């Protein structure tokens, strides 16, 4: 299999690409390509800022070359593209990274090449947008000399349990032979097995609905949380009772950010609108989840006011900035929206996140360590990092003013230990 596959180039070495490059390097020769020179230098020095791959694992690699020089792709036969697919300010798909990667790869396609896309897209994008770019950049014939496929990424940042090798991999190809080849290639490194989808479009759709489904389920729980607050009952208490039924789906309320759940539904709705169908439920869920930061900020400030804070300019501490716990990824974190909402009410906001040590922000203060002598009018546990749990609620409360408020947004402590929680 190794001789048939040849050298594999992974295009994009972020949360998805790097683990994939490391995984394939255990069986094949790999070129890890990324335009970011700093990222390449860090990886060559065995440092992964995403914390997905350890120093020892990087140091032990033998069959991989990290580079930002695209000319080194001339040695690759197979190509896997794992670049970001974000949305723009109007919530429309931004395919610029995907288009750029396709143009780059098109220069190095060979007879027998398979170009596999892992970036999340709307159904049809691989064949309608990427394929024409590949065909334009090469003289080789599609589905005779070279082939394409789609295998959606399922990396969960910060999750040390569900990792590349033990997550079932969906695969697909542009014809039956390519589908078999691509499935065999992934099967050789995925211990959990693979699922060969009947078409590229099906594989694309499967990926985009995974996160759309989670988004809608969380939106429902968020709306229930808003209702339960008006009823004067605790959402977690309700969910604990409800999930004793075997088929109740266990979702929790919260801010929905990150590079997947808060983004992917817009890819599906974009395509839907192009086809003449205006989505209703999906967009309603997005609207509700996007509004949660303002709802939370308003509730927080109202409670501080009720407790009788005398300060005209409230001093607020947010614990956590990343989009999820125990992970340094801040992409599309809704804590940024929370900060804006608090600042709009003239609050002075400080943020502490032990998973971040180099990032600087002009609009708020990112403190490097907690000073237990500083007093705040309100403290919100915005992200459930293990460091905050280990710090303990007593230490967190010791930083409060006399009439200060604790908002345990992630419910990491017991109900009686905070003033508010979702």
C-alpha positions in Angstrom: 0.0 0.0 0.0 2.8 2.4 0.8 4.4 2.1 -2.7 1.0 2.6 -4.3 0.1 5.6 -2.2 3.5 7.3 -2.5 4.3 10.5 -0.6 1.3 12.3 1.0 1.1 16.1 1.3 -1.1 17.6 4.1 -2.0 21.2 3.1 -2.7 23.2 6.3 -1.2 22.2 9.7 -3.8 23.4 12.2 -6.0 21.5 14.6 -6.9 19.1 11.8 -3.9 18.9 9.6 -1.2 18.3 12.1 -2.7 15.3 13.8 -3.5 13.9 10.3 0.1 14.5 9.2 1.4 12.8 12.3 -1.0 9.9 11.8 -0.1 9.3 8.2 3.6 9.6 8.9 3.5 6.4 10.9 2.8 4.5 7.7 3.9 6.8 4.8 6.3 9.6 3.9 4.6 12.9 4.5 5.0 16.5 3.6 3.4 18.9 6.1 2.7 22.2 4.3 1.6 25.5 5.8 2.0 29.0 4.6 2.7 30.2 8.1 6.5 30.3 8.5 6.2 30.7 12.3 4.0 27.6 12.5 6.6 25.6 10.5 9.5 26.8 12.6 7.6 25.9 15.8 6.8 22.4 14.5 10.5 21.9 13.5 11.3 22.8 17.1 8.8 20.2 18.3 6.3 22.8 19.6 2.6 22.6 18.7 0.7 25.7 20.0 -2.6 23.9 19.6 -1.6 21.3 22.2 -2.9 18.6 20.0 0.5 16.9 19.5 3.1 16.6 22.3 6.7 17.6 22.1 7.8 14.0 22.5 5.5 12.9 19.7 6.8 15.6 17.4 10.4 14.8 18.3 9.9 11.1 17.5 8.7 11.7 13.9 10.9 10.2 11.2 8.9 10.2 8.0 7.6 13.8 7.8 9.0 17.1 6.5 7.4 20.4 7.6 7.7 23.2 5.0 6.2 26.5 3.8 7.9 26.1 0.4 5.3 24.9 -2.0 8.0 23.7 -4.5 8.6 20.8 -2.1 5.1 19.6 -3.0 6.6 18.3 -6.3 7.6 15.1 -4.5 4.0 14.4 -3.3 1.6 12.1 -5.1 -1.5 12.3 -2.8 -2.8 15.5 -1.4 -5.1 16.2 1.6 -6.4 19.7 2.1 -7.3 20.7 5.6 -7.5 24.5 5.5 -10.0 26.7 7.4 -13.4 27.4 5.9 -14.7 30.4 8.0 -17.6 32.7 7.4 -17.4 36.5 6.6 -19.0 39.4 8.5 -22.3 38.6 6.7 -22.3 35.0 7.8 -21.5 33.8 4.2 -19.0 31.1 3.4 -15.4 32.3 3.0 -13.8 29.8 0.7 -10.7 31.9 0.0 -8.3 29.5 1.8 -9.9 26.5 0.0 -9.6 28.1 -3.3 -6.0 29.1 -2.7 -5.1 25.6 -1.6 -6.7 24.1 -4.7 -4.7 26.4 -6.9 -1.5 25.5 -5.2 -2.1 21.7 -5.4 -3.2 21.9 -9.0 0.4 22.6 -10.0 1.7 19.4 -8.6 -1.0 16.8 -9.6 0.4 13.6 -11.1 -1.0 10.5 -12.7 -2.5 8.5 -9.8 -3.0 11.6 -7.6 -6.0 11.7 -5.3 -6.9 15.2 -3.9 -8.9 14.7 -0.7 -10.7 17.6 0.9 -11.4 17.6 4.7 -12.4 21.2 5.2 -16.1 21.7 6.1 -18.1 23.0 3.1 -21.7 23.0 1.8 -22.8 19.9 -0.2 -21.5 20.3 -3.8 -18.5 22.6 -3.1 -15.8 20.0 -3.8 -17.1 19.2 -7.2 -18.5 22.6 -8.1 -15.7 24.9 -6.8 -12.5 23.0 -6.1 -12.6 20.6 -9.1 -12.7 23.2 -11.8 -9.7 24.9 -10.2 -7.7 21.6 -10.2 -8.6 20.9 -13.8 -7.6 24.4 -14.9 -4.2 24.0 -13.2 -3.3 20.7 -14.7 -3.2 19.0 -18.2 -4.2 15.7 -16.7 -7.7 14.2 -17.1 -10.1 14.1 -14.2 -11.2 10.5 -13.2 -8.7 9.0 -15.6 -5.3 10.5 -14.5 -6.3 12.1 -11.2 -9.2 11.8 -8.8 -10.8 13.7 -5.9 -12.5 12.8 -2.7 -14.0 14.2 0.5 -13.4 12.9 4.0 -14.8 15.3 6.7 -12.6 16.1 9.6 -13.8 15.1 13.1 -11.1 16.4 15.3 -12.4 17.7 18.6 -9.9 20.3 19.9 -8.7 19.6 23.4 -10.3 16.2 23.5 -7.7 13.6 24.5 -10.2 10.7 24.4 -11.7 11.1 20.9 -8.6 11.5 18.6 -7.9 10.8 15.0 -7.2 7.1 15.2 -10.2 6.2 17.3 -12.9 8.2 15.5 -14.7 6.5 12.6 -13.7 8.3 9.4 -16.2 9.0 6.6 -14.6 8.7 3.2 -15.7 9.2 -0.4 -14.3 9.4 -3.9 -15.1 10.8 -7.4 -15.7 7.3 -8.8 -15.8 3.7 -7.4 -12.1 3.1 -7.8 -11.0 6.3 -6.2 -13.5 5.8 -3.4 -11.9 2.4 -2.6 -8.4 3.8 -2.8 -9.2 6.7 -0.5 -11.0 4.5 2.0 -8.1 2.0 2.0 -5.6 4.8 2.6 -7.5 6.1 5.6 -8.3 2.6 6.9 -4.6 1.9 7.2 -4.2 4.5 10.0 -7.7 4.7 11.5 -8.2 1.9 14.1 -11.9 2.8 14.6 -12.6 2.0 11.0 -14.1 3.9 8.1 -17.5 4.5 6.5 -17.5 4.8 2.7 -20.2 7.3 1.7 -21.9 6.7 -1.7 -20.8 10.1 -3.0 -18.8 13.1 -2.3 -21.9 15.2 -1.8 -23.3 12.8 0.8 -20.0 13.0 2.7 -20.1 16.8 2.6 -23.7 16.9 3.8 -23.0 14.4 6.6 -20.3 16.6 8.0 -22.3 19.9 7.9 -25.3 18.4 9.5 -23.3 16.9 12.4 -22.6 20.4 13.8 -25.9 21.8 12.6 -27.7 19.2 14.7 -25.6 20.1 17.8 -26.2 23.8 17.2 -30.0 23.3 17.2 -30.0 21.1 20.2 -28.0 23.6 22.2 -30.3 26.4 20.9 -33.3 24.5 22.3 -31.6 24.1 25.7 -30.6 27.8 25.7 -34.2 28.8 25.1 -35.4 26.5 27.8 -32.9 28.1 30.1 -34.3 31.5 29.4 -37.8 30.2 30.1 -36.8 28.4 33.3 -35.2 31.5 34.7 -38.5 33.3 34.4 -40.2 30.4 36.1 -37.6 30.6 38.9 -36.2 27.1 38.5 -32.7 25.9 37.9 -32.0 24.6 34.4 -29.4 22.0 35.5 -31.9 20.7 38.1 -34.5 20.2 35.3 -32.0 18.6 32.9 -30.7 16.2 35.7 -34.3 15.1 36.2 -35.1 14.8 32.5 -32.0 12.8 31.5 -33.0 9.9 33.8 -35.2 8.9 30.8 -33.2 6.6 28.6 -33.8 8.5 25.3 -33.5 12.1 26.5 -30.6 13.9 24.8 -28.1 15.4 27.3 -27.3 18.8 26.0 -26.3 21.8 28.2 -27.0 25.5 27.8 -24.1 27.8 26.9 -22.3 30.2 24.5 -21.9 28.5 21.1 -18.6 29.4 19.5 -15.7 27.7 17.9 -14.7 27.0 14.3 -17.5 24.4 13.7 -20.8 24.6 15.5 -21.2 28.3 15.2 -20.1 28.3 11.6 -21.1 25.2 9.7 -24.9 25.8 9.8 -24.3 28.9 7.7 -22.7 26.8 5.0 -25.8 24.6 4.7 -28.2 27.6 4.8 -26.1 29.4 2.1 -26.5 26.5 -0.3 -30.2 26.1 0.7 -30.9 29.7 -0.2 -29.1 29.3 -3.6 -31.5 26.4 -4.3 -34.5 28.6 -3.5 -35.4 27.2 0.0 -35.3 29.7 2.9 -34.3 27.7 6.0 -36.3 28.5 9.1 -35.4 26.2 12.0 -31.6 26.3 11.4 -31.4 30.1 11.2 -33.7 30.5 14.2 -31.3 28.4 16.2 -28.3 30.4 15.1 -30.1 33.7 15.9 -30.9 32.5 19.4 -27.4 31.1 20.1 -25.8 34.3 18.8 -27.9 36.4 21.2 -26.9 34.4 24.3 -23.9 36.6 25.1 -26.1 39.7 25.4 -28.7 37.8 27.4 -26.0 36.6 29.8 -24.4 40.0 30.2 -27.7 41.7 30.9 -28.7 39.1 33.5 -25.2 39.5 35.1 -25.4 43.3 35.4 -29.0 43.3 36.6 -28.0 40.9 39.5 -25.0 43.1 40.4 -27.3 46.1 40.5 -29.8 44.3 42.7 -27.1 43.4 45.2 -26.4 47.1 45.6 -22.9 47.7 44.1 -21.9 51.3 44.7 -19.4 51.5 41.9 -20.4 53.5 38.8 -17.9 51.8 36.6 -18.1 48.1 37.4 -14.9 46.1 37.4 -15.6 42.6 35.9 -13.4 39.5 35.7 -14.1 36.9 33.1 -12.4 33.5 33.7 -11.7 32.0 30.3 -11.6 33.3 26.8 -11.3 30.2 24.6 -14.3 28.8 22.9 -14.2 25.6 25.0 -12.6 24.2 28.1 -9.0 22.9 28.3 -8.1 24.2 24.9 -6.2 27.3 23.6 -8.5 27.8 20.6 -10.2 31.3 20.6 -11.7 31.0 17.1 -15.2 32.5 17.1 -15.3 32.4 20.9 -18.5 34.1 22.1 -16.7 35.4 25.2 -15.5 38.2 22.9 -19.2 39.1 22.4 -19.7 38.9 26.1 -16.9 41.4 26.6 -18.4 43.8 24.1 -21.8 43.6 25.7 -20.3 44.4 29.2 -18.2 47.2 27.8 -21.2 48.7 26.1 -22.6 49.1 29.7 -19.4 51.0 30.7 -17.8 48.0 32.6 -14.1 47.7 32.9 -13.4 44.1 31.8 -10.3 42.0 32.7 -9.9 38.4 31.3 -7.8 35.6 32.7 -7.2 32.4 30.7 -4.3 30.1 31.7 -4.4 28.5 28.3 -3.3 31.7 26.6 0.1 33.4 27.2 1.0 35.4 24.1 -2.2 37.0 22.8 -2.7 40.7 23.3 -6.0 42.5 22.9 -6.5 46.2 22.5 -10.1 46.4 23.6 -9.7 44.6 27.0 -7.0 43.6 29.5 -5.8 40.0 29.3 -4.1 39.5 32.7 -1.3 36.9 32.9 -2.0 35.8 36.5 -4.7 36.2 39.1 -4.1 38.7 41.9 -6.2 37.6 44.9 -5.8 41.1 46.4 -7.7 42.7 43.5 -11.5 43.0 44.1 -14.2 42.8 41.4 -17.8 43.7 41.3 -18.6 40.6 39.3 -16.7 37.4 38.3 -17.9 35.1 35.6 -16.6 31.6 35.1 -17.0 31.8 31.3 -15.1 28.7 30.4 -14.8 25.5 32.5 -11.0 25.1 32.4 -9.7 22.6 34.9 -7.5 25.3 36.4 -10.6 27.2 37.6 -12.1 24.0 39.1 -8.8 23.3 40.9 -8.6 26.9 42.1 -11.8 26.4 43.9 -14.9 28.6 44.5 -13.5 29.9 47.8 -10.5 31.5 46.1 -12.6 32.9 43.3 -15.0 34.4 45.8 -12.1 36.0 47.7 -11.6 38.3 44.8 -15.2 39.8 45.1 -16.2 43.1 46.6 -18.7 42.9 49.4 -21.7 43.0 47.1 -20.0 41.2 44.3 -21.7 38.5 42.1 -20.4 35.1 40.9 -21.9 33.9 37.6 -21.0 30.2 37.0 -21.8 30.1 33.3 -20.6 26.5 32.9 -22.1 25.2 36.2 -18.7 23.8 37.2 -19.5 24.3 40.9 -22.5 23.4 43.0 -25.6 25.6 42.7 -25.4 27.1 46.1 -21.8 28.2 45.6 -22.6 30.9 43.0 -25.2 33.6 42.5 -26.1 32.8 38.9 -25.7 30.0 36.4 -27.2 29.1 33.1 
